[in-house]
Amino acid sequence: IVDKATGTVLVVLAGRPDDLGYVECSERVMEAILRAGDMADFTASERNHRRSEDSAAVNIGVYYGGGTGAPCNLDHGKRSDAMRELVANPDVSRMAAFADAAFKLWMPKVYNDVNSTLNKLYEHDRSLTKNWKANTYPCAAFNFGPRVRCKPHKDFGNAPQTFCAVQASGRFNPMRGGHLIIKELKIFIRFPAASTILIPSALLTHSNTPVGAHEIRFSFTQFVPGGLLRYVHNGFKTERRLK
């Protein structure tokens, strides 16, 4: 989806690899997220938040923002084992790698700039650990559903020049629900399980339609926190320290 005036790519329907094994991989990701959600035992308040109703969401990876004080590895306390197991899952890793490759294909200059900037950060602070070594995205968010329906929102903490990679999994009829809605573009997009869509999530208001009560829909997203890039650009300083 492009801007008519400038030809700028606004949204990429990246789809999936032409491989039936990848669809099976997405099925197993659904099962892995179900297991992790059961282990996490989320409270009612954790399931209702700014981005979604009745669906807990957990960020994992290298993050900076929301009062963290400095770039850090996100800590999940008693849920750390469940989240580490999810990231280490080979099927989750495969989907994450496809999303990373799509970002690199459709936005190569931005991808290379982000990769170069973050490599400087990892060299500066060797305690920081990405979710996946061969992946430039430093952070991921898992939505645990089991029927993820995101409210209209912008992810204003994400680097606005980057694509956020959104991936769906589950068992639902994509003709009837799970569509991605983009408010400013006045469109909704059919979003089948095992598919990937790239959007500048800091700039466009996005949400999704519900699926049926008997269906399952999960999503997981990879993104670049803008604070990480600014921290490096500031000479490895916070905004306050730079001032």
Protein Blocks (a to p, Z undefined) as FASTA:
>chain_A
ZZfklopafbdcebpaddfklmmmmmmmmmmmmmmmmmnopafklmpcfkbghiacdded
jdeeehnopacdddehjmmmmmmmmmmpmklmmmmmmmmmmmmmmmmmlmmmmmmmmmmm
mmmmmmbccfblklcbfbdcddekjmccddddddfkbcfkbccddddedjddfklgopac
dfklopacdddehiacdddfklpccddddddfkbccddddddddfklmmmmmnoopafkl
mZZ
